[in-house]
Amino acid sequence: MYQNPTEEERRQLLKSARTIAVVGLSDNPEKSSYMIAEALQHAGYRIIPVNPNVTQVLGEKAYPRLTDIPESVDIVDVFRRSEFVEPIAKDAVQIGAKALWMQQGVYHEKAAQYAIEHGLLVVMNRCIKVDHALLLR
């Protein structure tokens, strides 16, 4: 059974990360993905939207897939239903991300195992904004 990284490991990840690719980021300001990405942007992170249905969110160019992003990514933050996580985990490994973060309600044991086996830190079923507020105050 998968265990999330410790508070200290999550704190170190959030302190060292600069760029967060947000998979499933909506351009609708009323959606939680938008509100959370906006809060992370205000906290100083570079947000890269990943959504084939939008061209830009929060002033940043959106990309259809993780593998289309032309720069390095520290954290891949996932706002997709659990059944869609496995290919995202594979793409996160392919682009050399440091971590795969599945938002609250998103859980995929096999995808987590794959990412861990390829050297990524994996967080499941936790809100990155809540952890940021709790761990970096």
N, C-alpha and C positions, 0 to 999 in steps of 0.2 A: 504493500500500500504506500502510495506516494506521500511524502511529507514536504510541506513548503520550507524554503530556507528560513533560518532563524531571523529574528528581528534585526540582529547585527548584520547579517549577510544582506538583507533587504536594504538596510540603511546604507551600507557601503555601495551597493549597486546604485541606489538613487543619488548618492553623493557624487559618484564618479561618472554617471551617465550625462551625456550632453544632448544626444539626438534620440528621439522616440518616434518610431514609425507606428502610426495608429491605424490598424487594419479594421475597416468597417466604419471609419469616421464619417459621420453625416454632416452635411452642410446646414442642417436644421438646428438653429440655436436652442430649440426646446428638447433635443435628444440628449441623453446622458453622455454619449460619446463626445458630442460637441462641447458640453459644459466641462467635462473632465479634461479634454485636450486643451481647452481655453485656459483652465486653471493651471495646467502644467506649463503652458506657454508663458503665462504670467509669472510662474515660478522660475523662469529662465531657461527652460528646455527648448530645443528646436523641435518642432512638431512636423512630421511628414505624413500627410494624409495618404492612405492607401484605400482606394475605392474606385472601381471602374466606372461608376455612375456620376462622378463629379470631376470638375477640372481644377477647382481650387477650394480650400477651406481655411479659414483663419489667416488669410493672406499668404498661404503656402500652396505651391503647385501640388496637385494630387497625382498619384501614380496608380495605374490599374492593378499592379502586383508588386510585392516586395522586390522581386527580381528586376523590376524596371527602375528602381531607385539608383541614381548614379553616384551616391556617396555612402560613407559608412554609417551604420545604424547601431546604437548601443542596445536599445530595448525595443522589442516588437510587442506592442500592447494590442491585445485582441478583443475586439467588440463584435464577434461573430458567434453564432450558436455553436455549441460544443461539437456537433457533427461535422462542422467545417474546419476544425482546427488542424487536423493532420497535415493537409497540404501546406498550410501556413507554417507549421513547425518545420517542414522540409525546406521551405523557402527561407525561413529564418536561419537555418543551418547553412544553406547555400550562400547567403549574403554575408555570412560571418558575424551575425549579431552576437552580442554578449549574453542576452537574456530574452526569454519568451515569457510574457506576462499575460495571463488569461484573466480577464475582468471577473468581477463577482458574478456567479452563476455559470461561468464557463469552466468546464472540467473535461479533460481528455487524457486519461492515463497513458494510452499508447503513444500519443503525440508527445507527452511530457517525457516519457522514457526515451524516445528517439532523440529529442533535443538534448537531454542530459548525456546520453551516450556520445553525442557529438560536441560536448563541452559547454553547452549553454546552461546558465542558471535558469530554473523554471519556477514560476510562481503561478499557482492556480486558484481560481475562485476567490480572488482578493481585488479590491479596488485600489488602483495605483495612487489615486488622489488621496484616499483615506490614509494609506500607508505613508505617503509623502507628508501629510499633515501630522500624523502621529510620530513618525520617526525622525523628521528633520525640523522639529520646532526649536 
